[in-house]
Amino acid sequence: MISHTFPLVTEQQPQDQAEIETLLDLAFGIGRRAKTSYRLREGNVAAEGLSLIVREAGFGIVGSISFWPILIGEAQIPALLLGPLAIHPQRQKQGIGRALLHESLAKAKALGHKLIILIGDAPYYLKAGFQYAPANQIEMPGPVDPKRLLYLELEAGSLAQAQGLALPPFRWNEINALHDATSGLPKPTGPRG
């Protein structure tokens, strides 16, 4: 009889960061920082309690997941950006990603978060309950394949008010301060170009 053990998911610690960066490079390549999702992470602080890892004795960190606070549109509807979810190439297809996703989504819901957005592999995330974001509802601060922009409501109806540009909270604070300083100019609602 084969025994399957469920991966032990734990919270990331500050000393894990270098090893996680190496894992991310292995999983996504060093060009990963050029992706639009990184515009939402730069200068942002990961959501507390939602950066999780799986560590394997004798191997190190084999999986990690993080979530980042974002605000969507002029109404600044709070949401979380999921990602990256990374699994070591030698440990994929062993349930590590599912364990990290399951545990982190349960924690996010328990912490009162209502909406998750991600840019990722639709076939993988659709199995976990994510859906395609409605066309032109959520804008990102860079190019995104619409077939990779997904959402999950942790509270029914939470997507309805989320319309417009998604940015980290500190970016919206900068925009609001600029708007206040120039008080006659309209606030940006999405990318121009």
C-alpha positions in Angstrom: 0.0 0.0 0.0 1.3 3.4 -1.0 1.2 6.1 1.7 0.7 9.7 0.5 1.5 12.5 2.9 -0.1 15.9 2.5 2.6 18.6 2.3 3.1 20.6 5.5 2.3 24.2 4.8 3.8 26.8 7.0 4.2 30.6 7.0 7.2 32.2 5.3 9.8 33.7 7.6 12.1 36.6 6.7 15.1 34.3 6.5 13.3 32.3 3.8 13.4 35.1 1.3 16.7 34.3 -0.5 15.7 30.7 -0.9 12.2 31.7 -2.2 13.8 34.1 -4.8 15.9 31.2 -6.0 12.8 29.0 -6.3 11.0 31.7 -8.2 13.9 32.0 -10.7 13.9 28.2 -11.1 10.1 28.1 -11.6 9.6 31.2 -13.8 13.0 32.3 -15.1 14.9 35.4 -14.4 12.8 37.4 -16.8 9.8 37.1 -14.4 10.3 40.6 -13.1 9.3 42.1 -16.4 5.8 40.8 -16.1 2.8 43.1 -15.4 2.0 41.3 -12.1 5.3 42.5 -10.8 4.2 46.1 -11.3 1.6 45.3 -8.6 4.2 43.9 -6.2 7.0 46.4 -6.6 7.1 48.6 -3.4 4.1 46.7 -2.1 4.1 44.6 1.1 2.7 41.0 1.0 -0.6 40.5 2.8 0.1 39.5 6.4 -0.3 35.8 7.2 -0.8 34.7 3.5 2.8 34.1 2.4 3.2 30.4 2.8 5.8 27.7 2.0 6.3 24.0 1.8 9.7 22.8 2.9 11.1 19.3 2.3 13.8 18.0 4.6 17.1 17.6 2.8 15.8 19.6 -0.2 14.7 23.0 1.1 11.7 25.1 0.1 9.8 23.3 -2.7 6.8 25.6 -2.9 5.7 29.1 -2.1 2.7 31.4 -2.5 2.1 35.0 -1.7 -0.8 37.5 -1.9 -0.5 41.3 -2.3 -3.1 44.0 -1.4 -4.4 45.9 -4.4 -7.2 48.5 -4.8 -9.3 48.5 -7.9 -10.7 51.6 -9.7 -11.6 55.0 -8.4 -13.8 53.4 -5.7 -10.6 51.6 -4.5 -12.3 48.2 -4.0 -9.8 46.1 -1.9 -8.7 42.8 -3.4 -5.7 40.5 -3.2 -3.3 39.7 -6.0 -2.4 36.0 -5.9 1.1 35.2 -6.9 3.5 34.0 -7.5 2.6 30.4 -6.7 5.8 28.6 -7.4 6.7 24.9 -7.2 10.3 23.5 -7.6 10.5 22.0 -11.1 11.6 18.6 -9.5 8.6 18.6 -7.2 5.7 19.5 -9.5 2.6 17.4 -9.9 2.8 16.1 -6.3 0.0 18.2 -4.8 2.2 20.9 -3.3 0.5 23.7 -5.3 -2.9 22.5 -4.5 -2.0 22.4 -0.8 -0.6 25.9 -0.8 -3.6 27.2 -2.7 -6.1 25.5 -0.5 -4.5 26.6 2.7 -3.9 30.2 1.6 -7.5 30.7 0.2 -8.9 29.3 3.5 -6.7 31.7 5.5 -7.6 34.7 3.2 -11.3 34.0 3.7 -10.9 33.6 7.5 -9.1 37.0 7.5 -12.0 38.7 5.9 -10.7 39.1 2.3 -13.4 39.1 -0.3 -11.8 39.1 -3.7 -8.7 37.5 -5.3 -7.3 38.5 -8.7 -4.5 36.7 -10.5 -2.7 36.6 -13.8 -1.9 33.0 -14.4 -2.5 29.6 -16.0 -6.3 29.4 -16.5 -6.6 25.6 -16.8 -4.8 25.2 -13.4 -6.7 27.9 -11.5 -10.2 27.2 -13.1 -10.0 23.8 -11.3 -9.7 25.7 -8.0 -12.8 27.8 -8.6 -11.3 30.8 -10.3 -13.2 32.4 -13.3 -12.2 34.6 -16.2 -12.4 38.3 -15.3 -15.1 40.0 -17.4 -13.7 41.8 -20.4 -12.6 45.4 -19.7 -13.7 45.4 -16.1 -10.3 45.2 -14.4 -7.3 47.0 -16.0 -3.8 46.2 -15.1 -0.8 48.6 -15.1 0.7 46.8 -18.2 -0.2 44.3 -20.9 -2.1 41.2 -19.9 -3.5 38.3 -21.9 -7.2 38.5 -21.0 -7.3 34.7 -21.0 -4.9 34.8 -18.0 -6.7 37.4 -15.9 -8.8 35.5 -13.4 -10.7 36.2 -10.2 -12.2 34.3 -7.3 -14.9 35.7 -5.0 -14.5 34.7 -1.4 -17.7 36.6 -0.7 -20.4 36.4 -3.4 -20.9 39.6 -5.3 -17.5 41.1 -4.4 -16.4 41.5 -8.0 -19.4 43.7 -9.0 -18.0 47.0 -7.7 -14.4 46.3 -8.8 -14.0 48.3 -12.0 -11.0 50.1 -13.3 -7.3 50.2 -12.8 -5.7 47.8 -10.2 -2.9 49.3 -8.2 -1.1 48.7 -4.9 -2.5 50.9 -2.1 0.5 53.2 -2.0 0.2 54.0 -5.7 -3.5 55.0 -5.2 -2.3 57.2 -2.2 0.2 58.9 -4.6 -2.5 59.5 -7.2 -4.9 60.8 -4.6 -2.2 63.2 -3.2 -1.4 64.4 -6.7 -5.1 64.9 -7.5 -5.5 66.8 -4.2 -2.5 69.0 -5.1 -3.8 69.7 -8.6 -7.5 69.6 -7.7 -9.1 70.3 -11.0 -7.6 67.5 -13.0 -9.5 64.2 -13.3 -8.1 61.1 -11.6 -6.9 58.4 -13.9 -9.2 55.5 -14.3 -7.0 53.2 -16.3 -4.0 53.1 -18.6 -3.8 55.6 -21.4 -2.0 55.2 -24.5 
